[in-house]
Amino acid sequence: MSAPAPTTINIGLCGFGTVGQGVWKHLSANRAELESRLGVKLNLARAAVRDLGKARAVKVPASKLTADPLAIANDPAIHVVCELMGGTTLARQVTLAALRRGKIVVSANKALICEYGAEIFATAREHGGHFFFEASVAGGIPIIKALREGLVANRFPRIYGILNGTCNYILTQMEDRDAPYASVLADAKRLGYAEADEALDVDGWDTAHKASVLAWLAHGVWVKTDQMIVEGISRITPADFKNASTLGFGIKLLAVITRDFTKNELCVRVHPTLLPEGNVIANVSGVFNAISVTGDVVGTTLYSGRGAGQDATASAVISDIADAVALIKHGKGAHFIGEGVPAPRQEKRLAPPEHIRSRYYVRLTVKDQPGVLARVASVMAKHHVSIASVIQNPAETPGAASLVLTTHQSNEKAMRTTLKQLGALASVLDEPVLLRIGDFND
């Protein structure tokens, strides 16, 4: 006969930065209502911090603070361990230690899941632990619950969306203010929307980590970032927004996860994308995230909300804590679906570049002289890339012009080869800029 469920659930927080303090603050403020809903007492037992002497906005009794997160992971009295440290080294040690003791771990760490997800879930299964990670993708948007619970009847030919609020803020400001990337990035840092080292966000890696988590949930495959197309936003200019608007598009940094069920091929990519101005996600601005999920049963559903920040992420963490309490109390629940290994599915492979098809936007800075367009067109025709439209504008450099071409449907292999040869032309003065056109028809 199994032991009765505890009447008090002890919660330990490993990491007490912005998110950790948000979780402590909101759990404390809403404790009575949560306890009434869940039918147990919630005890914020301990929090691990880097600096015991640091002043914090959220006050915690000194007796509840420790500098050793592994002490929380290994404490037999702690039922739920919230890993909110970030990084992939100590965070991995803490997560595995807690799971080996059969605990429930709640995490907001998408980089950890992307890199070590297979190991984490295998450890949870072996030792009877559980791993919840709603806060790892899209902040306050409950996209993980949607995929593993509400949409469990579906297969997913396409999931795409904005998964990084920093990039969406920068792109929105560039478009609205007709301002260059560097200027807007500096403003974003000053306002706290971008980190001092912005590379993880603006080069697309944060979005790629989140895309990896979504691909696993939807298709049962761990796709590493080096198996994806990952491109950032740093080469986009105000002129690109003007050109896109002329063509009837906006520009967003998207994660795109597609599966061809006929070939059984999966593709995960992150890149700036031209979206038709009538597309709902094209009109999501500022620090907000938005995700479109197409299922073969339900059709297309849309999710939008704050994708980052203390409150949005804390909301998702507390949601997982509530699921953890339900699991401890009842031993099962819908929240458990998809937590471990997805159901066995037909073997699938990653789509080769020649099978990844799109229309494309190409911007070239070229010498302003006769015959340039003909030479560019000749290179494109050689690789069977068909030009759909041409826009020519003056460039900032004297004697140069900006040549913008859109293509009909082509593929990544053909475009890579085409861009390499275009960049080698004597009349092309700078590395070509390539954007994909998102014909998602939502």
Backbone hydrogen bonds, N-H to C=O, Kabsch-Sander energy under -0.5 kcal/mol:
donor,donor_aa,acceptor,acceptor_aa,energy
9,I,41,K,-3.2
10,N,8,T,-0.6
11,I,43,N,-2.9
12,G,80,V,-2.8
13,L,46,R,-2.4
14,C,12,G,-0.6
14,C,82,C,-3.2
15,G,13,L,-0.8
15,G,48,A,-1.7
21,Q,17,G,-2.5
22,G,18,T,-1.6
23,V,19,V,-2.6
24,W,20,G,-2.3
25,K,21,Q,-2.6
26,H,22,G,-2.6
27,L,23,V,-2.6
28,S,24,W,-2.1
29,A,25,K,-2.3
30,N,26,H,-2.2
31,R,28,S,-0.8
34,L,30,N,-2.4
35,E,31,R,-3.0
36,S,32,A,-1.9
37,R,33,E,-2.1
38,L,34,L,-2.8
39,G,35,E,-2.3
40,V,35,E,-0.6
41,K,7,T,-2.9
43,N,9,I,-2.8
43,N,41,K,-0.5
44,L,42,L,-0.6
45,A,11,I,-1.7
45,A,43,N,-1.5
46,R,11,I,-1.1
47,A,64,K,-2.6
48,A,13,L,-3.3
49,V,66,T,-2.7
52,L,50,R,-0.5
54,K,51,D,-1.2
59,K,57,A,-0.6
64,K,61,P,-2.1
65,L,62,A,-1.5
66,T,47,A,-2.0
71,A,68,D,-1.0
72,I,68,D,-0.8
73,A,69,P,-2.1
74,N,70,L,-2.1
75,D,71,A,-0.5
75,D,72,I,-0.8
78,I,75,D,-1.5
79,H,10,N,-1.8
80,V,10,N,-2.0
81,V,104,I,-2.8
82,C,12,G,-3.2
82,C,80,V,-0.5
83,E,81,V,-0.7
83,E,106,V,-2.7
84,L,14,C,-3.0
84,L,82,C,-0.9
93,Q,89,T,-1.9
94,V,90,L,-2.7
95,T,91,A,-2.4
96,L,92,R,-2.7
97,A,93,Q,-2.3
98,A,94,V,-2.3
99,L,95,T,-2.3
100,R,96,L,-2.4
101,R,97,A,-0.8
101,R,98,A,-0.7
102,G,99,L,-2.1
103,K,98,A,-2.2
104,I,79,H,-1.7
105,V,103,K,-0.5
105,V,130,H,-3.1
106,V,81,V,-2.6
107,S,132,F,-2.5
108,A,83,E,-1.2
110,K,108,A,-1.1
113,I,109,N,-1.9
114,C,110,K,-2.6
115,E,111,A,-2.1
116,Y,112,L,-3.0
117,G,113,I,-1.7
120,I,116,Y,-2.7
121,F,117,G,-2.6
122,A,118,A,-2.0
123,T,119,E,-2.3
124,A,120,I,-2.2
125,R,121,F,-2.3
126,E,122,A,-2.3
127,H,123,T,-1.9
128,G,124,A,-1.0
129,G,124,A,-1.5
130,H,103,K,-1.9
132,F,105,V,-3.0
136,S,133,F,-1.7
137,V,134,E,-1.0
140,G,306,R,-1.9
141,I,138,A,-2.6
143,I,141,I,-2.2
146,A,142,P,-1.8
147,L,143,I,-2.2
148,R,144,I,-2.5
149,E,145,K,-1.9
150,G,145,K,-1.2
151,L,146,A,-2.5
152,V,149,E,-1.5
154,N,151,L,-2.2
158,R,294,T,-1.0
159,I,257,I,-2.5
160,Y,292,S,-2.3
161,G,255,A,-1.9
162,I,290,A,-2.4
163,L,161,G,-0.6
168,N,164,N,-1.8
169,Y,165,G,-2.5
170,I,166,T,-2.3
171,L,167,C,-2.7
172,T,168,N,-2.2
173,Q,169,Y,-2.5
174,M,170,I,-2.5
175,E,171,L,-2.1
176,D,172,T,-2.9
177,R,173,Q,-2.6
178,D,174,M,-0.8
179,A,174,M,-0.9
184,V,180,P,-2.0
185,L,181,Y,-2.8
186,A,182,A,-1.9
187,D,183,S,-1.8
188,A,184,V,-2.6
189,K,185,L,-2.1
190,R,186,A,-2.0
191,L,187,D,-2.1
192,G,189,K,-0.9
193,Y,188,A,-2.3
194,A,188,A,-1.4
198,E,196,A,-0.8
201,D,198,E,-1.0
202,V,198,E,-2.4
203,D,199,A,-2.2
204,G,201,D,-1.5
205,W,199,A,-0.5
206,D,200,L,-2.9
208,A,204,G,-2.1
209,H,205,W,-2.4
210,K,206,D,-1.7
211,A,207,T,-2.5
212,S,208,A,-2.1
213,V,209,H,-1.5
214,L,210,K,-2.2
215,A,211,A,-2.6
216,W,212,S,-1.9
217,L,213,V,-2.2
218,A,214,L,-2.6
219,H,215,A,-2.6
220,G,216,W,-2.3
221,V,215,A,-0.6
223,V,221,V,-0.8
224,K,222,W,-0.6
227,Q,224,K,-1.9
228,M,225,T,-1.3
229,I,268,V,-1.0
230,V,228,M,-0.6
231,E,270,V,-2.3
233,I,202,V,-2.2
236,I,233,I,-1.7
240,D,237,T,-1.0
241,F,237,T,-1.1
242,K,238,P,-1.8
243,N,239,A,-2.9
244,A,240,D,-2.7
245,S,241,F,-2.5
246,T,242,K,-2.3
247,L,243,N,-1.6
248,G,244,A,-0.6
248,G,245,S,-1.0
249,F,244,A,-3.1
250,G,275,L,-2.8
252,K,273,T,-2.3
254,L,252,K,-0.7
254,L,271,H,-2.3
255,A,161,G,-2.4
256,V,269,R,-3.1
257,I,159,I,-3.4
258,T,256,V,-0.5
258,T,267,C,-2.5
259,R,157,P,-2.2
260,D,265,E,-2.7
261,F,259,R,-0.8
264,N,260,D,-1.7
265,E,260,D,-1.7
266,L,349,R,-2.9
267,C,258,T,-2.8
269,R,256,V,-2.2
270,V,229,I,-3.5
271,H,254,L,-2.0
273,T,252,K,-3.1
274,L,436,R,-3.1
275,L,250,G,-2.4
275,L,273,T,-0.6
277,E,248,G,-2.2
279,N,276,P,-2.4
283,N,279,N,-0.7
283,N,280,V,-1.3
284,V,281,I,-1.5
285,S,283,N,-0.6
288,F,285,S,-1.3
289,N,305,G,-2.9
290,A,162,I,-1.5
291,I,303,Y,-2.9
292,S,160,Y,-3.5
293,V,301,T,-2.9
294,T,158,R,-2.8
295,G,293,V,-0.6
295,G,299,G,-3.2
296,D,155,R,-2.3
299,G,295,G,-1.5
301,T,293,V,-2.7
303,Y,291,I,-2.4
305,G,289,N,-2.0
307,G,287,V,-1.0
313,T,309,G,-2.1
314,A,310,Q,-2.4
315,S,311,D,-2.3
316,A,312,A,-1.4
317,V,313,T,-2.3
318,I,314,A,-2.8
319,S,315,S,-1.8
320,D,316,A,-1.8
321,I,317,V,-2.2
322,A,318,I,-2.4
323,D,319,S,-2.0
324,A,320,D,-2.6
325,V,321,I,-2.4
326,A,322,A,-2.2
327,L,323,D,-2.2
328,I,324,A,-2.5
329,K,325,V,-2.8
330,H,326,A,-2.8
331,G,327,L,-2.1
336,F,333,G,-1.9
337,I,334,A,-1.7
339,E,336,F,-2.0
349,R,264,N,-1.7
351,A,266,L,-2.7
355,H,352,P,-2.1
356,I,353,P,-1.3
357,R,355,H,-0.9
358,S,410,S,-1.6
359,R,437,I,-0.8
361,Y,435,L,-3.1
362,V,405,L,-3.2
363,R,433,V,-2.7
364,L,362,V,-0.5
364,L,403,L,-3.0
366,V,364,L,-0.7
366,V,401,A,-2.9
367,K,427,S,-2.4
368,D,399,G,-2.6
369,Q,367,K,-1.8
372,V,369,Q,-1.1
375,R,371,G,-1.9
376,V,372,V,-2.5
377,A,373,L,-2.9
378,S,374,A,-2.0
379,V,375,R,-1.8
380,M,376,V,-2.2
381,A,377,A,-2.6
382,K,378,S,-1.8
383,H,379,V,-0.9
383,H,380,M,-0.7
384,H,381,A,-2.0
385,V,380,M,-2.8
386,S,384,H,-0.7
388,A,406,T,-3.7
389,S,406,T,-1.4
391,I,404,V,-2.9
393,N,402,S,-2.6
395,A,400,A,-1.5
400,A,397,T,-1.7
401,A,366,V,-2.8
402,S,393,N,-3.6
403,L,364,L,-3.4
403,L,401,A,-0.6
404,V,391,I,-3.4
404,V,402,S,-0.6
405,L,362,V,-2.8
405,L,403,L,-0.5
406,T,389,S,-1.9
407,T,360,Y,-2.3
408,H,386,S,-2.6
410,S,358,S,-3.0
412,E,353,P,-1.1
412,E,356,I,-1.8
413,K,353,P,-0.7
415,M,411,N,-2.3
416,R,412,E,-2.5
417,T,413,K,-1.9
418,T,414,A,-2.3
419,L,415,M,-2.9
420,K,416,R,-1.9
421,Q,417,T,-1.9
422,L,418,T,-2.6
423,G,419,L,-2.6
424,A,420,K,-0.8
425,L,422,L,-1.4
428,V,425,L,-1.3
429,L,365,T,-3.1
429,L,427,S,-0.6
430,D,365,T,-0.8
433,V,363,R,-2.4
435,L,361,Y,-2.7
436,R,272,P,-1.3
437,I,359,R,-2.4
438,G,274,L,-3.3
438,G,436,R,-0.5
439,D,437,I,-1.0
440,F,438,G,-1.2
